[in-house]
Amino acid sequence: MAEVKKQNWLKRALGAICRYFRELRSELKKVVWSTPKQVLKNTLIVIVCVLVVGVFIWVFDLVATVGRDALIELFHGATHSH
């Protein structure tokens, strides 16, 4: 009796796995793959965006550092003049 249940479980598991791969194959047929030209265009757009954001962060960091140093110098100089 226990042997029959094991066999049914195995049969269901194998059936589920086969069904998964059939559905996967069916879904992959619906995919519209990008052309190499589209991939290149999208890659360049991403690179440009990364560079623009990187420059923005670099400028912000530079301004923040100069501002911080100016404030430190202002308050440090004010404490020494008294």
mmCIF file of the N, C-alpha and C atoms, coordinates in Angstrom:
data_MODEL
# 
_entry.id   MODEL 
# 
loop_
_atom_site.group_PDB 
_atom_site.id 
_atom_site.type_symbol 
_atom_site.label_atom_id 
_atom_site.label_alt_id 
_atom_site.label_comp_id 
_atom_site.label_asym_id 
_atom_site.label_entity_id 
_atom_site.label_seq_id 
_atom_site.pdbx_PDB_ins_code 
_atom_site.Cartn_x 
_atom_site.Cartn_y 
_atom_site.Cartn_z 
_atom_site.occupancy 
_atom_site.B_iso_or_equiv 
_atom_site.pdbx_formal_charge 
_atom_site.auth_seq_id 
_atom_site.auth_comp_id 
_atom_site.auth_asym_id 
_atom_site.auth_atom_id 
_atom_site.pdbx_PDB_model_num 
ATOM 1   N N  . MET A 1 1  ? 0.821  -1.199 0.000   1.00 0.00 ? 1  MET A N  1 
ATOM 2   C CA . MET A 1 1  ? 0.000  0.000  0.000   1.00 0.00 ? 1  MET A CA 1 
ATOM 3   C C  . MET A 1 1  ? 0.868  1.268  0.000   1.00 0.00 ? 1  MET A C  1 
ATOM 4   N N  . ALA A 1 2  ? 1.903  1.279  0.863   1.00 0.00 ? 2  ALA A N  1 
ATOM 5   C CA . ALA A 1 2  ? 2.781  2.445  0.917   1.00 0.00 ? 2  ALA A CA 1 
ATOM 6   C C  . ALA A 1 2  ? 3.531  2.621  -0.393  1.00 0.00 ? 2  ALA A C  1 
ATOM 7   N N  . GLU A 1 3  ? 3.831  1.522  -1.065  1.00 0.00 ? 3  GLU A N  1 
ATOM 8   C CA . GLU A 1 3  ? 4.537  1.574  -2.342  1.00 0.00 ? 3  GLU A CA 1 
ATOM 9   C C  . GLU A 1 3  ? 3.706  2.266  -3.399  1.00 0.00 ? 3  GLU A C  1 
ATOM 10  N N  . VAL A 1 4  ? 2.410  2.083  -3.397  1.00 0.00 ? 4  VAL A N  1 
ATOM 11  C CA . VAL A 1 4  ? 1.509  2.715  -4.365  1.00 0.00 ? 4  VAL A CA 1 
ATOM 12  C C  . VAL A 1 4  ? 1.489  4.228  -4.146  1.00 0.00 ? 4  VAL A C  1 
ATOM 13  N N  . LYS A 1 5  ? 1.461  4.661  -2.888  1.00 0.00 ? 5  LYS A N  1 
ATOM 14  C CA . LYS A 1 5  ? 1.450  6.099  -2.590  1.00 0.00 ? 5  LYS A CA 1 
ATOM 15  C C  . LYS A 1 5  ? 2.752  6.757  -3.049  1.00 0.00 ? 5  LYS A C  1 
ATOM 16  N N  . LYS A 1 6  ? 3.888  6.066  -2.844  1.00 0.00 ? 6  LYS A N  1 
ATOM 17  C CA . LYS A 1 6  ? 5.167  6.614  -3.291  1.00 0.00 ? 6  LYS A CA 1 
ATOM 18  C C  . LYS A 1 6  ? 5.163  6.785  -4.803  1.00 0.00 ? 6  LYS A C  1 
ATOM 19  N N  . GLN A 1 7  ? 4.652  5.815  -5.499  1.00 0.00 ? 7  GLN A N  1 
ATOM 20  C CA . GLN A 1 7  ? 4.623  5.864  -6.950  1.00 0.00 ? 7  GLN A CA 1 
ATOM 21  C C  . GLN A 1 7  ? 3.733  7.015  -7.425  1.00 0.00 ? 7  GLN A C  1 
ATOM 22  N N  . ASN A 1 8  ? 2.587  7.193  -6.794  1.00 0.00 ? 8  ASN A N  1 
ATOM 23  C CA . ASN A 1 8  ? 1.693  8.292  -7.168  1.00 0.00 ? 8  ASN A CA 1 
ATOM 24  C C  . ASN A 1 8  ? 2.364  9.642  -6.924  1.00 0.00 ? 8  ASN A C  1 
ATOM 25  N N  . TRP A 1 9  ? 3.061  9.753  -5.818  1.00 0.00 ? 9  TRP A N  1 
ATOM 26  C CA . TRP A 1 9  ? 3.740  11.019 -5.508  1.00 0.00 ? 9  TRP A CA 1 
ATOM 27  C C  . TRP A 1 9  ? 4.809  11.306 -6.563  1.00 0.00 ? 9  TRP A C  1 
ATOM 28  N N  . LEU A 1 10 ? 5.568  10.282 -6.915  1.00 0.00 ? 10 LEU A N  1 
ATOM 29  C CA . LEU A 1 10 ? 6.614  10.448 -7.909  1.00 0.00 ? 10 LEU A CA 1 
ATOM 30  C C  . LEU A 1 10 ? 6.022  10.809 -9.266  1.00 0.00 ? 10 LEU A C  1 
ATOM 31  N N  . LYS A 1 11 ? 4.926  10.149 -9.624  1.00 0.00 ? 11 LYS A N  1 
ATOM 32  C CA . LYS A 1 11 ? 4.269  10.418 -10.899 1.00 0.00 ? 11 LYS A CA 1 
ATOM 33  C C  . LYS A 1 11 ? 3.753  11.859 -10.941 1.00 0.00 ? 11 LYS A C  1 
ATOM 34  N N  . ARG A 1 12 ? 3.167  12.332 -9.836  1.00 0.00 ? 12 ARG A N  1 
ATOM 35  C CA . ARG A 1 12 ? 2.667  13.717 -9.775  1.00 0.00 ? 12 ARG A CA 1 
ATOM 36  C C  . ARG A 1 12 ? 3.814  14.713 -9.873  1.00 0.00 ? 12 ARG A C  1 
ATOM 37  N N  . ALA A 1 13 ? 4.903  14.422 -9.180  1.00 0.00 ? 13 ALA A N  1 
ATOM 38  C CA . ALA A 1 13 ? 6.058  15.325 -9.201  1.00 0.00 ? 13 ALA A CA 1 
ATOM 39  C C  . ALA A 1 13 ? 6.654  15.414 -10.602 1.00 0.00 ? 13 ALA A C  1 
ATOM 40  N N  . LEU A 1 14 ? 6.819  14.265 -11.245 1.00 0.00 ? 14 LEU A N  1 
ATOM 41  C CA . LEU A 1 14 ? 7.357  14.277 -12.607 1.00 0.00 ? 14 LEU A CA 1 
ATOM 42  C C  . LEU A 1 14 ? 6.401  14.980 -13.570 1.00 0.00 ? 14 LEU A C  1 
ATOM 43  N N  . GLY A 1 15 ? 5.103  14.770 -13.374 1.00 0.00 ? 15 GLY A N  1 
ATOM 44  C CA . GLY A 1 15 ? 4.112  15.449 -14.218 1.00 0.00 ? 15 GLY A CA 1 
ATOM 45  C C  . GLY A 1 15 ? 4.180  16.959 -14.042 1.00 0.00 ? 15 GLY A C  1 
ATOM 46  N N  . ALA A 1 16 ? 4.351  17.403 -12.797 1.00 0.00 ? 16 ALA A N  1 
ATOM 47  C CA . ALA A 1 16 ? 4.438  18.846 -12.529 1.00 0.00 ? 16 ALA A CA 1 
ATOM 48  C C  . ALA A 1 16 ? 5.693  19.438 -13.166 1.00 0.00 ? 16 ALA A C  1 
ATOM 49  N N  . ILE A 1 17 ? 6.791  18.708 -13.092 1.00 0.00 ? 17 ILE A N  1 
ATOM 50  C CA . ILE A 1 17 ? 8.039  19.193 -13.686 1.00 0.00 ? 17 ILE A CA 1 
ATOM 51  C C  . ILE A 1 17 ? 7.899  19.284 -15.204 1.00 0.00 ? 17 ILE A C  1 
ATOM 52  N N  . CYS A 1 18 ? 7.321  18.256 -15.811 1.00 0.00 ? 18 CYS A N  1 
ATOM 53  C CA . CYS A 1 18 ? 7.122  18.271 -17.272 1.00 0.00 ? 18 CYS A CA 1 
ATOM 54  C C  . CYS A 1 18 ? 6.192  19.417 -17.683 1.00 0.00 ? 18 CYS A C  1 
ATOM 55  N N  . ARG A 1 19 ? 5.136  19.627 -16.920 1.00 0.00 ? 19 ARG A N  1 
ATOM 56  C CA . ARG A 1 19 ? 4.200  20.712 -17.212 1.00 0.00 ? 19 ARG A CA 1 
ATOM 57  C C  . ARG A 1 19 ? 4.896  22.068 -17.116 1.00 0.00 ? 19 ARG A C  1 
ATOM 58  N N  . TYR A 1 20 ? 5.758  22.228 -16.096 1.00 0.00 ? 20 TYR A N  1 
ATOM 59  C CA . TYR A 1 20 ? 6.500  23.479 -15.925 1.00 0.00 ? 20 TYR A CA 1 
ATOM 60  C C  . TYR A 1 20 ? 7.346  23.780 -17.167 1.00 0.00 ? 20 TYR A C  1 
ATOM 61  N N  . PHE A 1 21 ? 8.063  22.771 -17.657 1.00 0.00 ? 21 PHE A N  1 
ATOM 62  C CA . PHE A 1 21 ? 8.919  23.004 -18.814 1.00 0.00 ? 21 PHE A CA 1 
ATOM 63  C C  . PHE A 1 21 ? 8.115  23.225 -20.093 1.00 0.00 ? 21 PHE A C  1 
ATOM 64  N N  . ARG A 1 22 ? 6.965  22.573 -20.231 1.00 0.00 ? 22 ARG A N  1 
ATOM 65  C CA . ARG A 1 22 ? 6.100  22.837 -21.388 1.00 0.00 ? 22 ARG A CA 1 
ATOM 66  C C  . ARG A 1 22 ? 5.608  24.277 -21.371 1.00 0.00 ? 22 ARG A C  1 
ATOM 67  N N  . GLU A 1 23 ? 5.175  24.740 -20.195 1.00 0.00 ? 23 GLU A N  1 
ATOM 68  C CA . GLU A 1 23 ? 4.699  26.125 -20.076 1.00 0.00 ? 23 GLU A CA 1 
ATOM 69  C C  . GLU A 1 23 ? 5.839  27.112 -20.284 1.00 0.00 ? 23 GLU A C  1 
ATOM 70  N N  . LEU A 1 24 ? 7.020  26.799 -19.791 1.00 0.00 ? 24 LEU A N  1 
ATOM 71  C CA . LEU A 1 24 ? 8.187  27.654 -19.978 1.00 0.00 ? 24 LEU A CA 1 
ATOM 72  C C  . LEU A 1 24 ? 8.502  27.799 -21.468 1.00 0.00 ? 24 LEU A C  1 
ATOM 73  N N  . ARG A 1 25 ? 8.490  26.687 -22.171 1.00 0.00 ? 25 ARG A N  1 
ATOM 74  C CA . ARG A 1 25 ? 8.752  26.713 -23.620 1.00 0.00 ? 25 ARG A CA 1 
ATOM 75  C C  . ARG A 1 25 ? 7.700  27.554 -24.347 1.00 0.00 ? 25 ARG A C  1 
ATOM 76  N N  . SER A 1 26 ? 6.452  27.403 -23.930 1.00 0.00 ? 26 SER A N  1 
ATOM 77  C CA . SER A 1 26 ? 5.367  28.159 -24.551 1.00 0.00 ? 26 SER A CA 1 
ATOM 78  C C  . SER A 1 26 ? 5.549  29.662 -24.321 1.00 0.00 ? 26 SER A C  1 
ATOM 79  N N  . GLU A 1 27 ? 5.930  30.034 -23.117 1.00 0.00 ? 27 GLU A N  1 
ATOM 80  C CA . GLU A 1 27 ? 6.127  31.455 -22.805 1.00 0.00 ? 27 GLU A CA 1 
ATOM 81  C C  . GLU A 1 27 ? 7.334  32.027 -23.544 1.00 0.00 ? 27 GLU A C  1 
ATOM 82  N N  . LEU A 1 28 ? 8.394  31.242 -23.671 1.00 0.00 ? 28 LEU A N  1 
ATOM 83  C CA . LEU A 1 28 ? 9.592  31.728 -24.368 1.00 0.00 ? 28 LEU A CA 1 
ATOM 84  C C  . LEU A 1 28 ? 9.317  31.983 -25.848 1.00 0.00 ? 28 LEU A C  1 
ATOM 85  N N  . LYS A 1 29 ? 8.350  31.289 -26.418 1.00 0.00 ? 29 LYS A N  1 
ATOM 86  C CA . LYS A 1 29 ? 7.988  31.535 -27.818 1.00 0.00 ? 29 LYS A CA 1 
ATOM 87  C C  . LYS A 1 29 ? 7.338  32.905 -27.992 1.00 0.00 ? 29 LYS A C  1 
ATOM 88  N N  . LYS A 1 30 ? 6.761  33.443 -26.912 1.00 0.00 ? 30 LYS A N  1 
ATOM 89  C CA . LYS A 1 30 ? 6.078  34.742 -26.975 1.00 0.00 ? 30 LYS A CA 1 
ATOM 90  C C  . LYS A 1 30 ? 7.038  35.923 -26.803 1.00 0.00 ? 30 LYS A C  1 
ATOM 91  N N  . VAL A 1 31 ? 8.260  35.655 -26.361 1.00 0.00 ? 31 VAL A N  1 
ATOM 92  C CA . VAL A 1 31 ? 9.214  36.723 -26.077 1.00 0.00 ? 31 VAL A CA 1 
ATOM 93  C C  . VAL A 1 31 ? 9.670  37.380 -27.378 1.00 0.00 ? 31 VAL A C  1 
ATOM 94  N N  . VAL A 1 32 ? 9.709  38.712 -27.368 1.00 0.00 ? 32 VAL A N  1 
ATOM 95  C CA . VAL A 1 32 ? 10.238 39.459 -28.505 1.00 0.00 ? 32 VAL A CA 1 
ATOM 96  C C  . VAL A 1 32 ? 11.651 39.891 -28.112 1.00 0.00 ? 32 VAL A C  1 
ATOM 97  N N  . TRP A 1 33 ? 12.636 39.287 -28.755 1.00 0.00 ? 33 TRP A N  1 
ATOM 98  C CA . TRP A 1 33 ? 14.022 39.549 -28.414 1.00 0.00 ? 33 TRP A CA 1 
ATOM 99  C C  . TRP A 1 33 ? 14.499 40.834 -29.095 1.00 0.00 ? 33 TRP A C  1 
ATOM 100 N N  . SER A 1 34 ? 15.329 41.585 -28.401 1.00 0.00 ? 34 SER A N  1 
ATOM 101 C CA . SER A 1 34 ? 15.880 42.829 -28.942 1.00 0.00 ? 34 SER A CA 1 
ATOM 102 C C  . SER A 1 34 ? 16.894 42.525 -30.037 1.00 0.00 ? 34 SER A C  1 
ATOM 103 N N  . THR A 1 35 ? 16.981 43.476 -30.970 1.00 0.00 ? 35 THR A N  1 
ATOM 104 C CA . THR A 1 35 ? 17.999 43.346 -32.010 1.00 0.00 ? 35 THR A CA 1 
ATOM 105 C C  . THR A 1 35 ? 19.330 43.838 -31.442 1.00 0.00 ? 35 THR A C  1 
ATOM 106 N N  . PRO A 1 36 ? 20.446 43.433 -32.036 1.00 0.00 ? 36 PRO A N  1 
ATOM 107 C CA . PRO A 1 36 ? 21.751 43.936 -31.561 1.00 0.00 ? 36 PRO A CA 1 
ATOM 108 C C  . PRO A 1 36 ? 21.821 45.469 -31.593 1.00 0.00 ? 36 PRO A C  1 
ATOM 109 N N  . LYS A 1 37 ? 21.164 46.087 -32.569 1.00 0.00 ? 37 LYS A N  1 
ATOM 110 C CA . LYS A 1 37 ? 21.161 47.555 -32.664 1.00 0.00 ? 37 LYS A CA 1 
ATOM 111 C C  . LYS A 1 37 ? 20.433 48.162 -31.462 1.00 0.00 ? 37 LYS A C  1 
ATOM 112 N N  . GLN A 1 38 ? 19.300 47.570 -31.067 1.00 0.00 ? 38 GLN A N  1 
ATOM 113 C CA . GLN A 1 38 ? 18.556 48.071 -29.909 1.00 0.00 ? 38 GLN A CA 1 
ATOM 114 C C  . GLN A 1 38 ? 19.360 47.884 -28.625 1.00 0.00 ? 38 GLN A C  1 
ATOM 115 N N  . VAL A 1 39 ? 20.038 46.745 -28.514 1.00 0.00 ? 39 VAL A N  1 
ATOM 116 C CA . VAL A 1 39 ? 20.851 46.477 -27.328 1.00 0.00 ? 39 VAL A CA 1 
ATOM 117 C C  . VAL A 1 39 ? 21.973 47.510 -27.211 1.00 0.00 ? 39 VAL A C  1 
ATOM 118 N N  . LEU A 1 40 ? 22.636 47.809 -28.331 1.00 0.00 ? 40 LEU A N  1 
ATOM 119 C CA . LEU A 1 40 ? 23.712 48.805 -28.331 1.00 0.00 ? 40 LEU A CA 1 
ATOM 120 C C  . LEU A 1 40 ? 23.175 50.177 -27.937 1.00 0.00 ? 40 LEU A C  1 
ATOM 121 N N  . LYS A 1 41 ? 22.033 50.564 -28.516 1.00 0.00 ? 41 LYS A N  1 
ATOM 122 C CA . LYS A 1 41 ? 21.426 51.858 -28.207 1.00 0.00 ? 41 LYS A CA 1 
ATOM 123 C C  . LYS A 1 41 ? 21.083 51.961 -26.719 1.00 0.00 ? 41 LYS A C  1 
ATOM 124 N N  . ASN A 1 42 ? 20.450 50.921 -26.176 1.00 0.00 ? 42 ASN A N  1 
ATOM 125 C CA . ASN A 1 42 ? 20.072 50.938 -24.761 1.00 0.00 ? 42 ASN A CA 1 
ATOM 126 C C  . ASN A 1 42 ? 21.298 50.939 -23.853 1.00 0.00 ? 42 ASN A C  1 
ATOM 127 N N  . THR A 1 43 ? 22.341 50.219 -24.254 1.00 0.00 ? 43 THR A N  1 
ATOM 128 C CA . THR A 1 43 ? 23.572 50.197 -23.468 1.00 0.00 ? 43 THR A CA 1 
ATOM 129 C C  . THR A 1 43 ? 24.208 51.587 -23.420 1.00 0.00 ? 43 THR A C  1 
ATOM 130 N N  . LEU A 1 44 ? 24.239 52.264 -24.561 1.00 0.00 ? 44 LEU A N  1 
ATOM 131 C CA . LEU A 1 44 ? 24.813 53.615 -24.593 1.00 0.00 ? 44 LEU A CA 1 
ATOM 132 C C  . LEU A 1 44 ? 23.993 54.583 -23.744 1.00 0.00 ? 44 LEU A C  1 
ATOM 133 N N  . ILE A 1 45 ? 22.671 54.451 -23.779 1.00 0.00 ? 45 ILE A N  1 
ATOM 134 C CA . ILE A 1 45 ? 21.820 55.313 -22.957 1.00 0.00 ? 45 ILE A CA 1 
ATOM 135 C C  . ILE A 1 45 ? 22.126 55.096 -21.480 1.00 0.00 ? 45 ILE A C  1 
ATOM 136 N N  . VAL A 1 46 ? 22.280 53.844 -21.070 1.00 0.00 ? 46 VAL A N  1 
ATOM 137 C CA . VAL A 1 46 ? 22.591 53.553 -19.667 1.00 0.00 ? 46 VAL A CA 1 
ATOM 138 C C  . VAL A 1 46 ? 23.949 54.130 -19.284 1.00 0.00 ? 46 VAL A C  1 
ATOM 139 N N  . ILE A 1 47 ? 24.945 53.980 -20.149 1.00 0.00 ? 47 ILE A N  1 
ATOM 140 C CA . ILE A 1 47 ? 26.281 54.517 -19.853 1.00 0.00 ? 47 ILE A CA 1 
ATOM 141 C C  . ILE A 1 47 ? 26.237 56.032 -19.707 1.00 0.00 ? 47 ILE A C  1 
ATOM 142 N N  . VAL A 1 48 ? 25.530 56.713 -20.599 1.00 0.00 ? 48 VAL A N  1 
ATOM 143 C CA . VAL A 1 48 ? 25.422 58.176 -20.527 1.00 0.00 ? 48 VAL A CA 1 
ATOM 144 C C  . VAL A 1 48 ? 24.715 58.587 -19.228 1.00 0.00 ? 48 VAL A C  1 
ATOM 145 N N  . CYS A 1 49 ? 23.636 57.902 -18.883 1.00 0.00 ? 49 CYS A N  1 
ATOM 146 C CA . CYS A 1 49 ? 22.916 58.239 -17.640 1.00 0.00 ? 49 CYS A CA 1 
ATOM 147 C C  . CYS A 1 49 ? 23.795 58.038 -16.417 1.00 0.00 ? 49 CYS A C  1 
ATOM 148 N N  . VAL A 1 50 ? 24.555 56.946 -16.394 1.00 0.00 ? 50 VAL A N  1 
ATOM 149 C CA . VAL A 1 50 ? 25.450 56.692 -15.267 1.00 0.00 ? 50 VAL A CA 1 
ATOM 150 C C  . VAL A 1 50 ? 26.508 57.795 -15.170 1.00 0.00 ? 50 VAL A C  1 
ATOM 151 N N  . LEU A 1 51 ? 27.058 58.203 -16.304 1.00 0.00 ? 51 LEU A N  1 
ATOM 152 C CA . LEU A 1 51 ? 28.064 59.279 -16.286 1.00 0.00 ? 51 LEU A CA 1 
ATOM 153 C C  . LEU A 1 51 ? 27.471 60.598 -15.808 1.00 0.00 ? 51 LEU A C  1 
ATOM 154 N N  . VAL A 1 52 ? 26.257 60.926 -16.271 1.00 0.00 ? 52 VAL A N  1 
ATOM 155 C CA . VAL A 1 52 ? 25.620 62.181 -15.853 1.00 0.00 ? 52 VAL A CA 1 
ATOM 156 C C  . VAL A 1 52 ? 25.360 62.181 -14.350 1.00 0.00 ? 52 VAL A C  1 
ATOM 157 N N  . VAL A 1 53 ? 24.816 61.086 -13.842 1.00 0.00 ? 53 VAL A N  1 
ATOM 158 C CA . VAL A 1 53 ? 24.548 61.005 -12.400 1.00 0.00 ? 53 VAL A CA 1 
ATOM 159 C C  . VAL A 1 53 ? 25.870 61.034 -11.625 1.00 0.00 ? 53 VAL A C  1 
ATOM 160 N N  . GLY A 1 54 ? 26.898 60.359 -12.137 1.00 0.00 ? 54 GLY A N  1 
ATOM 161 C CA . GLY A 1 54 ? 28.210 60.371 -11.475 1.00 0.00 ? 54 GLY A CA 1 
ATOM 162 C C  . GLY A 1 54 ? 28.794 61.767 -11.398 1.00 0.00 ? 54 GLY A C  1 
ATOM 163 N N  . VAL A 1 55 ? 28.701 62.527 -12.480 1.00 0.00 ? 55 VAL A N  1 
ATOM 164 C CA . VAL A 1 55 ? 29.202 63.904 -12.485 1.00 0.00 ? 55 VAL A CA 1 
ATOM 165 C C  . VAL A 1 55 ? 28.393 64.757 -11.509 1.00 0.00 ? 55 VAL A C  1 
ATOM 166 N N  . PHE A 1 56 ? 27.076 64.580 -11.488 1.00 0.00 ? 56 PHE A N  1 
ATOM 167 C CA . PHE A 1 56 ? 26.227 65.326 -10.560 1.00 0.00 ? 56 PHE A CA 1 
ATOM 168 C C  . PHE A 1 56 ? 26.636 65.048 -9.116  1.00 0.00 ? 56 PHE A C  1 
ATOM 169 N N  . ILE A 1 57 ? 26.854 63.794 -8.778  1.00 0.00 ? 57 ILE A N  1 
ATOM 170 C CA . ILE A 1 57 ? 27.259 63.439 -7.412  1.00 0.00 ? 57 ILE A CA 1 
ATOM 171 C C  . ILE A 1 57 ? 28.642 64.003 -7.108  1.00 0.00 ? 57 ILE A C  1 
ATOM 172 N N  . TRP A 1 58 ? 29.558 63.952 -8.079  1.00 0.00 ? 58 TRP A N  1 
ATOM 173 C CA . TRP A 1 58 ? 30.896 64.489 -7.869  1.00 0.00 ? 58 TRP A CA 1 
ATOM 174 C C  . TRP A 1 58 ? 30.846 65.997 -7.595  1.00 0.00 ? 58 TRP A C  1 
ATOM 175 N N  . VAL A 1 59 ? 30.049 66.731 -8.390  1.00 0.00 ? 59 VAL A N  1 
ATOM 176 C CA . VAL A 1 59 ? 29.921 68.184 -8.194  1.00 0.00 ? 59 VAL A CA 1 
ATOM 177 C C  . VAL A 1 59 ? 29.297 68.477 -6.837  1.00 0.00 ? 59 VAL A C  1 
ATOM 178 N N  . PHE A 1 60 ? 28.239 67.745 -6.478  1.00 0.00 ? 60 PHE A N  1 
ATOM 179 C CA . PHE A 1 60 ? 27.595 67.950 -5.182  1.00 0.00 ? 60 PHE A CA 1 
ATOM 180 C C  . PHE A 1 60 ? 28.579 67.689 -4.052  1.00 0.00 ? 60 PHE A C  1 
ATOM 181 N N  . ASP A 1 61 ? 29.362 66.630 -4.164  1.00 0.00 ? 61 ASP A N  1 
ATOM 182 C CA . ASP A 1 61 ? 30.357 66.312 -3.142  1.00 0.00 ? 61 ASP A CA 1 
ATOM 183 C C  . ASP A 1 61 ? 31.410 67.409 -3.048  1.00 0.00 ? 61 ASP A C  1 
ATOM 184 N N  . LEU A 1 62 ? 31.848 67.920 -4.196  1.00 0.00 ? 62 LEU A N  1 
ATOM 185 C CA . LEU A 1 62 ? 32.839 68.992 -4.207  1.00 0.00 ? 62 LEU A CA 1 
ATOM 186 C C  . LEU A 1 62 ? 32.298 70.245 -3.520  1.00 0.00 ? 62 LEU A C  1 
ATOM 187 N N  . VAL A 1 63 ? 31.065 70.643 -3.864  1.00 0.00 ? 63 VAL A N  1 
ATOM 188 C CA . VAL A 1 63 ? 30.449 71.832 -3.258  1.00 0.00 ? 63 VAL A CA 1 
ATOM 189 C C  . VAL A 1 63 ? 30.263 71.619 -1.756  1.00 0.00 ? 63 VAL A C  1 
ATOM 190 N N  . ALA A 1 64 ? 29.817 70.428 -1.360  1.00 0.00 ? 64 ALA A N  1 
ATOM 191 C CA . ALA A 1 64 ? 29.611 70.149 0.067   1.00 0.00 ? 64 ALA A CA 1 
ATOM 192 C C  . ALA A 1 64 ? 30.940 70.185 0.824   1.00 0.00 ? 64 ALA A C  1 
ATOM 193 N N  . THR A 1 65 ? 31.993 69.664 0.229   1.00 0.00 ? 65 THR A N  1 
ATOM 194 C CA . THR A 1 65 ? 33.305 69.667 0.883   1.00 0.00 ? 65 THR A CA 1 
ATOM 195 C C  . THR A 1 65 ? 33.836 71.091 1.033   1.00 0.00 ? 65 THR A C  1 
ATOM 196 N N  . VAL A 1 66 ? 33.715 71.881 -0.016  1.00 0.00 ? 66 VAL A N  1 
ATOM 197 C CA . VAL A 1 66 ? 34.172 73.280 0.054   1.00 0.00 ? 66 VAL A CA 1 
ATOM 198 C C  . VAL A 1 66 ? 33.350 74.049 1.091   1.00 0.00 ? 66 VAL A C  1 
ATOM 199 N N  . GLY A 1 67 ? 32.045 73.836 1.115   1.00 0.00 ? 67 GLY A N  1 
ATOM 200 C CA . GLY A 1 67 ? 31.187 74.500 2.097   1.00 0.00 ? 67 GLY A CA 1 
ATOM 201 C C  . GLY A 1 67 ? 31.522 74.090 3.515   1.00 0.00 ? 67 GLY A C  1 
ATOM 202 N N  . ARG A 1 68 ? 31.736 72.784 3.719   1.00 0.00 ? 68 ARG A N  1 
ATOM 203 C CA . ARG A 1 68 ? 32.108 72.302 5.050   1.00 0.00 ? 68 ARG A CA 1 
ATOM 204 C C  . ARG A 1 68 ? 33.436 72.901 5.492   1.00 0.00 ? 68 ARG A C  1 
ATOM 205 N N  . ASP A 1 69 ? 34.416 72.899 4.599   1.00 0.00 ? 69 ASP A N  1 
ATOM 206 C CA . ASP A 1 69 ? 35.729 73.458 4.949   1.00 0.00 ? 69 ASP A CA 1 
ATOM 207 C C  . ASP A 1 69 ? 35.635 74.954 5.237   1.00 0.00 ? 69 ASP A C  1 
ATOM 208 N N  . ALA A 1 70 ? 34.793 75.670 4.490   1.00 0.00 ? 70 ALA A N  1 
ATOM 209 C CA . ALA A 1 70 ? 34.621 77.110 4.726   1.00 0.00 ? 70 ALA A CA 1 
ATOM 210 C C  . ALA A 1 70 ? 33.988 77.348 6.092   1.00 0.00 ? 70 ALA A C  1 
ATOM 211 N N  . LEU A 1 71 ? 32.990 76.547 6.447   1.00 0.00 ? 71 LEU A N  1 
ATOM 212 C CA . LEU A 1 71 ? 32.353 76.695 7.766   1.00 0.00 ? 71 LEU A CA 1 
ATOM 213 C C  . LEU A 1 71 ? 33.326 76.368 8.891   1.00 0.00 ? 71 LEU A C  1 
ATOM 214 N N  . ILE A 1 72 ? 34.101 75.325 8.709   1.00 0.00 ? 72 ILE A N  1 
ATOM 215 C CA . ILE A 1 72 ? 35.085 74.964 9.741   1.00 0.00 ? 72 ILE A CA 1 
ATOM 216 C C  . ILE A 1 72 ? 36.103 76.090 9.904   1.00 0.00 ? 72 ILE A C  1 
ATOM 217 N N  . GLU A 1 73 ? 36.575 76.624 8.788   1.00 0.00 ? 73 GLU A N  1 
ATOM 218 C CA . GLU A 1 73 ? 37.547 77.715 8.854   1.00 0.00 ? 73 GLU A CA 1 
ATOM 219 C C  . GLU A 1 73 ? 36.922 78.959 9.485   1.00 0.00 ? 73 GLU A C  1 
ATOM 220 N N  . LEU A 1 74 ? 35.666 79.249 9.152   1.00 0.00 ? 74 LEU A N  1 
ATOM 221 C CA . LEU A 1 74 ? 34.978 80.422 9.699   1.00 0.00 ? 74 LEU A CA 1 
ATOM 222 C C  . LEU A 1 74 ? 34.859 80.312 11.215  1.00 0.00 ? 74 LEU A C  1 
ATOM 223 N N  . PHE A 1 75 ? 34.378 79.145 11.694  1.00 0.00 ? 75 PHE A N  1 
ATOM 224 C CA . PHE A 1 75 ? 34.195 78.989 13.140  1.00 0.00 ? 75 PHE A CA 1 
ATOM 225 C C  . PHE A 1 75 ? 35.513 78.774 13.863  1.00 0.00 ? 75 PHE A C  1 
ATOM 226 N N  . HIS A 1 76 ? 36.456 78.130 13.223  1.00 0.00 ? 76 HIS A N  1 
ATOM 227 C CA . HIS A 1 76 ? 37.757 77.919 13.833  1.00 0.00 ? 76 HIS A CA 1 
ATOM 228 C C  . HIS A 1 76 ? 38.479 79.260 13.959  1.00 0.00 ? 76 HIS A C  1 
ATOM 229 N N  . GLY A 1 77 ? 38.379 80.087 12.923  1.00 0.00 ? 77 GLY A N  1 
ATOM 230 C CA . GLY A 1 77 ? 38.994 81.413 12.966  1.00 0.00 ? 77 GLY A CA 1 
ATOM 231 C C  . GLY A 1 77 ? 38.306 82.323 13.987  1.00 0.00 ? 77 GLY A C  1 
ATOM 232 N N  . ALA A 1 78 ? 36.979 82.180 14.142  1.00 0.00 ? 78 ALA A N  1 
ATOM 233 C CA . ALA A 1 78 ? 36.248 83.019 15.096  1.00 0.00 ? 78 ALA A CA 1 
ATOM 234 C C  . ALA A 1 78 ? 36.621 82.655 16.519  1.00 0.00 ? 78 ALA A C  1 
ATOM 235 N N  . THR A 1 79 ? 36.897 81.404 16.812  1.00 0.00 ? 79 THR A N  1 
ATOM 236 C CA . THR A 1 79 ? 37.231 81.023 18.178  1.00 0.00 ? 79 THR A CA 1 
ATOM 237 C C  . THR A 1 79 ? 38.648 81.465 18.538  1.00 0.00 ? 79 THR A C  1 
ATOM 238 N N  . HIS A 1 80 ? 39.539 81.588 17.570  1.00 0.00 ? 80 HIS A N  1 
ATOM 239 C CA . HIS A 1 80 ? 40.907 82.009 17.870  1.00 0.00 ? 80 HIS A CA 1 
ATOM 240 C C  . HIS A 1 80 ? 41.051 83.524 17.988  1.00 0.00 ? 80 HIS A C  1 
ATOM 241 N N  . SER A 1 81 ? 40.118 84.289 17.384  1.00 0.00 ? 81 SER A N  1 
ATOM 242 C CA . SER A 1 81 ? 40.260 85.745 17.474  1.00 0.00 ? 81 SER A CA 1 
ATOM 243 C C  . SER A 1 81 ? 39.805 86.286 18.830  1.00 0.00 ? 81 SER A C  1 
ATOM 244 N N  . HIS A 1 82 ? 39.059 85.524 19.607  1.00 0.00 ? 82 HIS A N  1 
ATOM 245 C CA . HIS A 1 82 ? 38.611 86.030 20.912  1.00 0.00 ? 82 HIS A CA 1 
ATOM 246 C C  . HIS A 1 82 ? 39.611 85.811 21.944  1.00 0.00 ? 82 HIS A C  1 
# 
